[in-house]
């Protein structure tokens, strides 16, 4: 019997990890920087609220990627 290729599962896992790191990094970037760069909201409740949401969603995605890693490997 031929064994199934695991490349799609690994690629999906890598993309999930990269997405979670991107969300976490963007949230931290919003908290750390004080510049607006034209499109970012100015420092205040909206900016910090968006940063907290991004960090929470990134942590959720990281947790899901970790669960998938434990199930598959």
Buried (B, 14 or more C-beta within 10 A) or exposed (E): EEEEEEEEBEEEBEEBBEBBBEBBEBBBEBBEEEEEEEEBBEBEEEBBEBBEEBBEBBBEBBEEBBEBBEEEE
